[in-house]
Amino acid sequence: LPEHGHRGNEMTLILRGSYSDASGVYRTGDVADLDEDIEHQPVADPVEGCICLIAVEGRLKFKSRVARLVQPFTGF
């Protein structure tokens, strides 16, 4: 995902594989519980990939102009 912040909390449950960001590495079974003060850019493991379930309270706040332009079409 592009670098982003949050409007509210974001909870991510890693179902398979892993991802990493500035706060660490999250593996299968881990839960990342992030609040609106966190900005990050999750990167899926290049070999395993990452399948996760994400619940957010509000829309994401993307940093890049391109991500903000396509946001209305993706629903993120």
N, C-alpha and C positions, 0 to 999 in steps of 0.2 A: 504494500500500500504506500501511497505517497506520504510524505511527512505531514502530520496533522496534530491538532489539539482537539479538545472535546468541549461540548456544551452540555455538561453533566457528566455522569459516570459512564465508564465503559468496562464491561466484564467479558473476558475471553476465556473459554474452556478449550484447551487443546485436546482434540479427539484423536489425532494421529500425526506423527511427525513432530516438527518443532519450528519455532521462529525465534529470532533474536531482535533486540532493539537496545537503545542506550541503557535501559534498566536491567538487562540480563538476557538469559536464555530461558525459554519456556518450552517444556517437553510434554509429551502425552500425559494427560491427567492433571497438569498444572492449571491453575486459574490465575489470570492476570486481572487485578482489580485496580483500575486507574481512575483518577478523578480529573476534574477540569483544569487542574494546575499542570498536568503532564502533557508534554508534546513528545511524539515519538514517530519512528518510521519502522514498522515491523517488516522484517525480511525473512521469508520462508527458508528453511534449510535447503541448500542447493541439491542435495541428493534425495532426501526423504520427502521434501515438500512439507506442506502443513495444511491440515484440515481442522478447522476450529468453528466453534459456535460463539458468535459475538452478540451481546446485548448492549445497546446504548440508550441513554435517556434522551439525548438530543442529537442534532446533526453534527457531523464532524466539521472541524475548522481546518481546511486544507491550506498549506503554505503556498503551493505553486499556483500560478495563474491558470495554467491548463487544467489542473485538477478542479479548481473552483468553477471553471467554465463548463466542464462536463458533469459536475455534481448534480444539477437538476435532472439530468437524464439517467443517472445511476441510482438515485434515491439515497445515497450515503449522506 
